[in-house]
Amino acid sequence: MNNRKNILREIISITYLLMECNLSVVQNFPIEKSNRDGSISVEWKNIKNLSISLKNISYIDIYNELDDNRDYNIKLLDGALIHMMYRFKDNELLSHRLVFYPSPYLESYQNDPEIYEIDEIYADIVYKNIVAFPIRFDYNKDLIDGEFNHPKSHATLGQYKNCRIPVYGPMAPRTFIEFIFKNFYSKAFYKYLNTKLPDYCCPFNTIEKAETTELHFNLAYN
């Protein structure tokens, strides 16, 4: 996974696959951008205002700003937005930010159920008791805040400031996309993506020993 070109190719491959399966309606292909500190980011062109996602405002306002500015890699058929951003230096992974922003507007379509009967991507997300909230996977090589406080690799559910669930290690794009579709678009995953996603990039372990004794995401591979 410590290979910028592999990550770039994997995101491109995933983007084309989602387009071919008609699961992506808008997409921004990844680019490489040189930063002042000598690092290189894999992101999309013309990023506008990602800091909006960290502000103390309603989720619908965050979603609207990202959507209006087209600040995402992929916009899914149901309006969900996907971010996949990585930063490298000397081909070493420094950080990543992987986010799933489900659409907060599905409830407005409940009066037209025929929409959902046509396309299987909606099958898992149309129930009225579902609450949309973002899911984020972060990795930062330089975090030294200590075990349990701020794991180098962690998951955040919703907008909770101190929600940092330890993760086994950095997450490859393919792993992230599989997690999102398998858990939130299960029917679409098994129909369109199960055998077509690119191979995994090689992962590595960053979780602290003490963190493994707590509830965490295990990304170890055989």
N, C-alpha and C positions, 0 to 999 in steps of 0.2 A: 504493500500500500504506500510505502515511501517512494512513490514515483509519480511525479506530476503529470507526465504524459499519459500514464495508464488511467489516472483519475479523469483527465480531460476526455479521453476516448470513451471511457465508460459512461460519462454523462451524455455525450453525443449519441452513443448507441441507444441509451435508454430513451432519449428524446425522440429519436427516429422511430423506435418501437412503439411508443405511446401515440405518436402521430399515425403510424400505419394501422394501429388498432382503433383509431378514432376515439381515443381516450383523452387526448390533448387537443384543446381548441385554439390555444394561443401558446407560443413558445418563444423563448429567447435562448439561442444556442450559447454554450459556454465559450468564454474567451480567456486568454491569459493576460494579466495586467501586472506590470512592474510597479512596485511600491518604493517609497523613499528610503525605507530601511533595508533595501536590498532583497526583500522577499518578493515572491510572485504569487498572485492570487488567481485562482480559477473561479470565475464568477460570470455574470452576464454583462453585456454592454449597457452603458448609460444607467447605472444604478442611481436612484434618486434620493430616497430617504428611508433607509432601513431602520434608523434609530426610532422611528415612529412605533415600532413593535415593542419597545422597552418603556414607553411612556405610560403614565397612569391615566389612560383614557379607555373608553369602552372598546371591546373587541370588534364591534361592528365598524367603529371609526378607523381602527387599525387596518382591518380588512379593506375598507373602502379606499384608503389612501394607497395601499399597496396595489390594489386592483386598478385604480385610476391611473397610477404612474407606470403600470406594467412592470412593477418591481418583483419579478419572479422568474424562475427558470421555465415553469410549466403551469398553465392553467387547465385544470381538468374539465371534463364535460359538465360536471355539476357545479363548477365555479370554484372548487378548491384550488388553492395556490401551493406551489412547492418551491422551496429554496434549497439549493445545493451549492455551498461555497466552501472552498478549501484554500489554505495559504501554506506555501512552501518556502524554504530557503536552503540553497545547495541541495535541492531535491529531498530534503527532510520535511516531513509534515509538521507544521507548527500549530495549526488549528483548523477546525472545520465548524460549520454552522449548517445544520440540516433541519428544515422546518416544514411542517404540514399545517396549513391554515384551511380548515374546512369552511365551506360557504355558510354564512349565517342566514342565508335567504331561502333555504329549502322549504321552510314552513309556509312561505308565501305561495308555494306551488301546490299545497296540499289539496286545493280544490280542483286540480287537474291531474288526477291519478293516471290518466292514460299516458302521460309523459313517461312515467316510471315503468309502465308495462312494456314500453317499446325497447328500452335499453337497460341491460342487466347491470350497468354500473351503479344504478340507483337502488338496487334490490336491498342493500344492507343499511341504507341511510335515510329512509323515508318515514320512519316511525316518529310520531309526534313527541315521544318522550326523549328524543335524542337532543343533547345540548352540544353545540359546536364550540370547540376550544382548541387552541394551537398545541402542537406537540413538537418539541425541539430537542435535538441531540447536538450537544456541544463538545468540542475537544480543544484543550489548550495545553500545549506541551510545557509551558512555563509556570503553570499554577503550582504554588508551593504552600497553599493555605492549610495543608494537613488533612488527614483522613476524616471522612464524614462531613467536614465543613464545606469543602469545595473540590470534589474529585476532578481530576484532570479530564476525564471523560464522563459525562453525565447526561441524564435526560431530565427535561422540565415539562411538566404537564400544566396546561393553562398558563395563566399570567402570575402564578405564585412565585414571589421573589426568592424564597428560600427552598423551593422545590428543586433538589439536585439529587436525583436517583443515580447511584453509581452504575456505570456501564463498563463492561469488560475492557474495552479499548475503543479506539477510533472506529468509525463506521464507514464502510465503503458505500458509494452511491447505490450500487445494486442491493446491498443489504437493507438500506433505508427504504428504497422503493418497494422491495419485497415485504418489509414490515408494514408499510402503509397499506398496500393493496391487499395483503393477506388478511389483515385484521379489520379493515374498514370497507373494502370492496371485494369481498371474498369471491363472489360469483364471477366478477370480471377478472379477478386474478387467475382462477383456475380455467376460465374459458380462453383468455387472451395471452397471459404472461407466464404461466407456470413453467413452460419449457423453452421460453424464448429470451429470457433475461440473460445479459452477458455473464461470463464467469466472474466469480468473486475476485477482487483484488486481495492480495495477501494481507491479513490483519496482524496486529501485534497487541500485546497485553500491556495495559497501563494501570490496572486497578490495584489498589493497595490490599495487602493480605487481610487486614481487619475489615475492609469494605466487603470482602467476599462472604463474611459471616452475616451480613445484613441482606435484605431484599435488594436485588440488583438485576440488571440486564446482562445475561451471559452470551457473549458473541464468540466463544471459543469454537474453532472448527477442527474437524479430524484431519 
